[in-house]
Amino acid sequence: MSGKPRVLVPYRHSEKATPYLRALESAGCEPAGFLTAKPCRLDGFSGLLLTGGTDVNPARYGERPHPETNEPDDERDQIELDLLDQAIEANIPVLAICRGMQLVNVHHGGTLTQHLDSVHHDPDLKNKGMAAHGVEVESGTRLAEMVGSARIRVNSRHHQAVARLGAELRVSGRDEQDEVIEAIEGTGRGFIVGVQWHPEDQVASDPVALRLFQRFAAVLQKPRPRN
C-alpha cells in the first residue's frame, strides 16, 4: 500500500482520462481509472472525481433535448449517479469537473441550460490550458479556501451550465462577465465541490489549479465520520 489517498476516476474514453489521473498524481493521490461499462463500488477509495464528457440526458431533469444537446449516454449517467449516491452515503469527498459538476446538480434535483451558444465559454483554442475568462469566487466557500483567491482565471470548454440550482447546493463561483454559474458545492456535512472549467489541463502552468487538487488531496487524508 502506498499510503496515498485512492481516488476513483470513472471515464468513457481512456485517452481523455489521462489529464485527470496525472493531475491527481501531481497532488499526491493514487488515482484509479474505471471504464463506465458496468456498476462499480467505492469500497476502498478515499475520494471520487467525476470528469467531463457528453451531456447529461435532459430527461433526467424533465426536459426535452435541445438540438445542440449530445446524444445521451444513459449507461454512464446511471453508473456515475450511483457512485454519487455511494459517496454521499459513505461521506466520501467528491470533486466534480465540467460534466461532473452538471451531473451533481441534476443528482440534487437541479436543471441545466442545455446550450449557451457562447464562444466566451466554448472557445476554439488549441491550448486546452489557456485561460478564457475570469471567475469570481464567493468568500467563505470551500472553493475559496481551495484556490486562495477571490478571482481566478480559468480555461473553458462547455456549452451547457447549471440553471436551477439543486437542493443542498450553493453557488461558489460565477463568470465575472455574464454571471454563468462556474462552481457549486454541497452545503451538508460531506465534501462536494464542482467546477465548470478544466483545472486538470492547467496544473502544469497554473499554481491555482494545482492547489485545487492539492487541497482536495488534503481533504481525503482527514478522518471522516460516516453519515
C-alpha positions as CSV (number, residue, x, y, z in Angstrom):
1,M,0.0,0.0,0.0
2,S,1.3,3.4,-0.9
3,G,-0.4,5.4,1.9
4,K,-1.6,7.8,-0.7
5,P,-5.4,8.6,-0.9
6,R,-7.0,6.4,-3.6
7,V,-9.4,8.3,-5.9
8,L,-11.8,6.6,-8.3
9,V,-12.0,8.3,-11.7
10,P,-14.8,6.9,-13.9
11,Y,-14.3,7.6,-17.6
12,R,-15.8,6.7,-21.0
13,H,-12.6,7.1,-23.1
14,S,-9.2,6.2,-21.7
15,E,-7.3,8.9,-23.5
16,K,-9.5,11.6,-22.1
17,A,-8.9,10.3,-18.5
18,T,-5.2,10.8,-18.6
19,P,-5.1,14.5,-17.7
20,Y,-7.3,13.9,-14.6
21,L,-5.1,11.0,-13.5
22,R,-1.9,13.0,-13.9
23,A,-3.4,16.0,-12.0
24,L,-4.3,13.7,-9.1
25,E,-0.9,12.1,-9.1
26,S,0.7,15.6,-9.1
27,A,-1.2,16.3,-5.9
28,G,-0.1,13.2,-4.1
29,C,-3.1,10.9,-4.8
30,E,-3.3,7.4,-6.2
31,P,-5.9,7.6,-8.9
32,A,-7.7,4.5,-10.4
33,G,-9.4,4.9,-13.7
34,F,-12.6,3.0,-14.2
35,L,-14.4,2.4,-17.6
36,T,-18.1,3.1,-17.1
37,A,-19.3,-0.1,-18.7
38,K,-20.6,-1.8,-15.5
39,P,-21.5,-0.7,-12.0
40,C,-18.7,0.0,-9.5
41,R,-18.3,0.2,-5.7
42,L,-16.4,2.9,-3.9
43,D,-15.2,0.4,-1.3
44,G,-11.5,1.1,-0.5
45,F,-11.5,4.5,-2.1
46,S,-10.9,7.8,-0.3
47,G,-12.4,10.1,-3.0
48,L,-14.4,10.3,-6.2
49,L,-13.5,12.5,-9.2
50,L,-16.2,13.0,-11.8
51,T,-14.8,14.1,-15.2
52,G,-16.0,16.0,-18.3
53,G,-17.7,14.3,-21.2
54,T,-21.0,14.1,-23.0
55,D,-24.1,16.0,-21.9
56,V,-26.3,14.6,-19.2
57,N,-29.6,13.2,-20.6
58,P,-32.1,16.1,-20.2
59,A,-34.8,13.6,-19.5
60,R,-33.2,13.2,-16.1
61,Y,-34.3,16.8,-15.2
62,G,-37.6,16.7,-17.0
63,E,-36.7,18.4,-20.3
64,R,-36.7,17.5,-24.0
65,P,-33.3,17.7,-25.7
66,H,-32.1,20.9,-27.3
67,P,-31.0,20.5,-30.9
68,E,-27.4,21.1,-29.8
69,T,-27.5,18.6,-26.9
70,N,-25.4,15.4,-27.3
71,E,-26.9,12.0,-27.8
72,P,-27.5,10.6,-24.3
73,D,-25.2,8.1,-22.6
74,D,-27.7,6.7,-20.1
75,E,-25.3,3.9,-19.0
76,R,-22.7,6.3,-17.9
77,D,-25.2,8.7,-16.4
78,Q,-26.6,5.9,-14.2
79,I,-23.3,4.5,-13.2
80,E,-22.0,7.9,-12.1
81,L,-25.2,8.8,-10.3
82,D,-25.0,5.5,-8.4
83,L,-21.4,6.4,-7.4
84,L,-22.6,9.8,-6.2
85,D,-25.2,8.0,-4.1
86,Q,-22.5,5.9,-2.6
87,A,-20.1,8.8,-2.0
88,I,-22.8,10.8,-0.1
89,E,-23.9,7.8,1.9
90,A,-20.3,6.9,2.9
91,N,-19.2,10.6,3.3
92,I,-16.6,10.2,0.6
93,P,-15.3,13.6,-0.8
94,V,-16.3,14.4,-4.4
95,L,-14.5,16.7,-6.9
96,A,-16.7,17.2,-10.0
97,I,-15.4,18.8,-13.2
98,C,-17.4,20.2,-16.1
99,R,-20.0,17.4,-16.9
100,G,-19.3,16.1,-13.4
101,M,-20.5,19.3,-11.9
102,Q,-23.6,19.3,-14.0
103,L,-24.3,15.8,-13.0
104,V,-24.0,16.7,-9.3
105,N,-26.6,19.4,-9.9
106,V,-29.0,17.1,-11.7
107,H,-28.5,14.5,-8.9
108,H,-29.6,17.1,-6.4
109,G,-32.8,17.9,-8.4
110,G,-31.4,20.9,-10.4
111,T,-31.7,21.6,-14.1
112,L,-29.3,22.7,-16.8
113,T,-29.2,25.3,-19.5
114,Q,-28.8,23.0,-22.5
115,H,-27.0,25.4,-24.8
116,L,-25.3,28.7,-24.1
117,D,-24.3,29.4,-27.7
118,S,-21.3,31.3,-26.4
119,V,-17.8,31.4,-27.8
120,H,-16.9,33.0,-24.4
121,H,-17.5,29.7,-22.7
122,D,-16.5,27.3,-25.5
123,P,-13.6,29.0,-27.4
124,D,-11.8,27.2,-30.2
125,L,-8.3,27.1,-28.6
126,K,-5.6,24.6,-29.4
127,N,-4.1,25.0,-25.9
128,K,-6.6,23.4,-23.6
129,G,-4.9,25.0,-20.6
130,M,-5.2,28.6,-21.8
131,A,-7.3,30.9,-19.7
132,A,-10.5,32.0,-21.3
133,H,-12.3,34.2,-18.7
134,G,-12.4,35.2,-15.1
135,V,-14.4,33.6,-12.2
136,E,-15.5,35.5,-9.1
137,V,-15.2,33.2,-6.1
138,E,-17.7,33.5,-3.3
139,S,-16.0,34.2,0.0
140,G,-16.5,31.7,2.8
141,T,-16.9,28.8,0.5
142,R,-14.9,25.6,0.2
143,L,-13.7,26.7,-3.2
144,A,-12.4,30.0,-1.8
145,E,-10.3,28.0,0.7
146,M,-9.1,25.7,-2.0
147,V,-8.0,28.3,-4.5
148,G,-7.0,31.0,-2.0
149,S,-8.3,33.9,-4.2
150,A,-11.5,35.9,-4.8
151,R,-10.9,36.0,-8.5
152,I,-9.3,33.4,-10.8
153,R,-8.6,32.9,-14.5
154,V,-9.9,29.7,-15.9
155,N,-9.9,27.7,-19.1
156,S,-13.3,26.9,-20.6
157,R,-14.9,24.4,-23.0
158,H,-18.6,23.9,-22.2
159,H,-21.8,24.7,-23.9
160,Q,-24.1,23.8,-21.0
161,A,-24.4,25.2,-17.5
162,V,-26.3,25.0,-14.2
163,A,-29.7,26.6,-14.5
164,R,-31.9,25.9,-11.4
165,L,-29.6,25.0,-8.5
166,G,-30.3,21.7,-6.9
167,A,-31.2,21.2,-3.2
168,E,-28.4,21.3,-0.6
169,L,-26.1,23.0,-3.0
170,R,-24.8,26.6,-3.2
171,V,-23.1,28.6,-5.8
172,S,-19.4,29.2,-5.1
173,G,-18.3,30.9,-8.3
174,R,-19.7,32.8,-11.3
175,D,-18.3,34.1,-14.6
176,E,-17.3,37.7,-13.9
177,Q,-18.9,38.9,-17.2
178,D,-22.2,37.1,-17.7
179,E,-22.7,35.5,-14.2
180,V,-23.0,32.0,-15.6
181,I,-22.5,29.6,-12.6
182,E,-19.0,28.3,-12.7
183,A,-18.7,26.4,-9.4
184,I,-21.1,24.8,-6.9
185,E,-20.6,22.9,-3.7
186,G,-22.6,20.9,-1.2
187,T,-23.9,22.5,2.0
188,G,-24.2,19.4,4.1
189,R,-21.6,17.5,6.2
190,G,-20.0,15.8,3.2
191,F,-17.5,17.4,0.8
192,I,-18.7,18.0,-2.7
193,V,-17.1,20.7,-4.9
194,G,-17.9,21.1,-8.6
195,V,-16.1,23.4,-11.1
196,Q,-17.2,24.1,-14.7
197,W,-13.7,24.6,-16.1
198,H,-10.9,22.1,-16.6
199,P,-8.2,22.5,-13.9
200,E,-6.6,19.2,-14.9
201,D,-5.3,20.9,-18.1
202,Q,-3.8,23.8,-16.1
203,V,-1.9,22.1,-13.2
204,A,1.5,22.3,-15.1
205,S,1.2,26.0,-15.7
206,D,-1.1,27.5,-13.0
207,P,-0.4,27.2,-9.3
208,V,-4.1,27.8,-8.5
209,A,-5.2,24.8,-10.5
210,L,-2.6,22.6,-8.8
211,R,-3.7,24.0,-5.4
212,L,-7.2,22.9,-6.1
213,F,-6.1,19.3,-6.5
214,Q,-3.7,19.5,-3.5
215,R,-6.5,20.8,-1.3
216,F,-8.7,18.0,-2.5
217,A,-6.0,15.5,-1.6
218,A,-5.6,17.1,1.9
219,V,-9.4,16.7,2.5
220,L,-9.1,13.0,1.6
221,Q,-6.5,12.4,4.3
222,K,-8.6,13.8,7.1
223,P,-10.6,11.4,9.3
224,R,-14.3,11.5,8.3
225,P,-17.3,10.2,10.3
226,R,-19.7,8.0,8.5
227,N,-23.1,9.5,7.7
